[in-house]
Each structure stands twice: as structure tokens, then as C-alpha cells.
Amino acid sequence: MAKGGEMLTQDTQQDGQACQEVVQEYGSATEHTATIIDGKAIARQVQQEIAVKVSKMKESVGKAPGLAVILVGTRKDSETYVQIKKKACEEVGFDFFGVKLPDNTTQDEILKFVKKFNDNPAVHGTQVQLPLPKHISEEAILGAVTIEKDVDGLHPMNVGRLAMQGRNPMFMSFSAKGCIELLLRTGVVIQGKHAVVIGRSNIVGTPAALLLQQRNATVTVVHSKTPNPAEVTRNADIVIAAVGVPELVRGSWLKPGAVVLDVGINPVEDLSKKKGYRLVGDVCYKEASLVASKITPVPGGVGPMTIAMLLSNTLESANRAYGLVDT
């Protein structure tokens, strides 16, 4: 499920049941027309660019960017995400600082680690893996990360600057930034287009809408109180789905030729798989790929870009700390 995704109404969720094997309205499922946006390949390219810059940084100042991640609890998905981040840091030459705390860790104990990393000059990005246990205030923890190391782009001052014209945040949400980067690197024109963002979470939906608006798109946000979401979405040139409802967006929701970015990662039961489930997005790929001009798959689309953009934010922070100009 897309983290922080905004759940739509029950009636709308029912519209998003799993796609049928035969897509009668649009023809055979083998007649795909959409170009697949390969997030893995683009993320690799971004990380290779970052690795080159890190090498130059080490030659110039003898230091590397540092990312600190605080993990609280034993959620398997969170543990997996942290391992992916650690591996990505190693691949590009970052220093990685990881802390794993038990579920019953107090809020004050977490805040001590946040302060420790805030005060460590070798750390340029301090991240607390979400979600946190229910007894912890997410707002208090995220607000404690100094704005200079808020590589999540979730500090109120960074979000506020993003929302204001003429102001630049120190960082922006790496998930939303990843969506924009995918559009730019695949030659999608944003200016003057109508974009629909489905979901208004703090992590993806809201910052994605702000970034699209910043690039002069006309933006509509579809959420749980939006009447006729399919009709609204059908007017979009660009669709970003980040709501956490499996296969909600159907082919009939899309305007022919629309560009579709699917941020959702939802496990659905599939006994034919070894794990007993498979991952699907918020978009019914089988149908949407027959209507869209470009589309991201799940997995392998937006997901890899989020890690690449986290690295990008951390590099940006290190450049700022060492007085270097990113080239």
C-alpha cells in the first residue's frame, strides 16, 4: 500500500477490483500500446550519476555523503526498505548509519537518536523509517529532524516553502520528486497539461501536486470526498495514482494517450506464488496499458526512483555542507 495513501469511498473501492483476464472493452490484452517507463533503468542511471559525483567529492574534500536511518520495530517491509537503502548507499559510495530499535522504544529514546544524527557532521540526511509504532507521535519525531538534514522533505518548513511561490525548499519529498524525474527523463511535457493526482498524502499526493503546479501544470487532486473520480481522472493528460487501493484506476478512467505513474504497491492474494501473494499497483495495468501512451509497471516503476531521489537529496545536503556546487 502506498504509504500515507488516502483511501477512497467503499463504492469507489469496489470499482477497483482486480482486472479481468480478458479486457473486452479495449481488445486483447496482448495488444499493449503504452510505452513502459522503466523505473529500474532510470534509477540505475541516476545512481551512476550520483556515484560519479561522490567520487569527485571524495577527491575534493576527502569526505562522502552520510545517510542515517532509524528503524523502530520489526515490520518486515520496513526492514526490507532499510536494507535496500543501505545497499544503495554502499553502491554509490555513501556512508550509512543505521539504528534498529525495538517496538517498545519510547519517544524520548527515538528523539535522542534523532538529535545524535542531527549533531553529527558526517550525517547529511537523517531519516526515520515510517510507519512508527502507534504509541509514537510521527509529527513530533519528524519535526525533530533538523531542516538541514530533512532528506524526506517532510519538515513543515520544507513543505511550506514548496507550497509558496518564489520560495525553494531545502528538500522535497523524494517519492514525489521521483515521479517528476520520471516524467522529465522520459520527455513528458508538464507545462500546460492537466494533471490528476489521486491521493493527498503528505508523502506523495500533496507534494506531487505542488511540484506539478510548480512546473505549470493545471492540477486536480482526487480524494475520498471527490464525486465521480473516474470522470475527473478521464480529463487528465498526466495521472499519478498514490492512494493504496489495488487496481482502482481502470482503463475506462483514462483519456487515450494519458501518461500514468502508479505509486501504489499492494499485496493481493495469489496462491500460485511462493509467497502466497503478488504485488499490484493502484492502476489496473492490463487495462490502462491499452489506453495510456506511457505507464509505469508495478513493481519496477516509481519504486526504484524513490531510493534514487533519497540519495539525490542526501548528496545535495552534503554539497551544501561542504560548500560544493552540484554539477
Secondary structure, DSSP 8 states (H G I E B T S, - for coil): --TT-----HHHHHHT----SS-TTT--TT---SEE--HHHHHHHHHHHHHHHHHHHHHHHS---EEEEEEES--HHHHHHHHHHHHHHHHHT-EEEEEEE-TT--HHHHHHHHHHHHH-TT--EEEE-SS--TTS-HHHHHHHS-GGG-TTS-SHHHHHHHHSTT---S---HHHHHHHHHHHHTT---TT-EEEEE---TTTHHHHHHHHHHTT-EEEEE-TT-SSHHHHHTT-SEEEE-S--TT-B-GGGS-TT-EEEE---EEEE-TTSTTSEEEE-SB-HHHHTTT-SEE--SSSSHHHHHHHHHHHHHHHHHHHHHT----
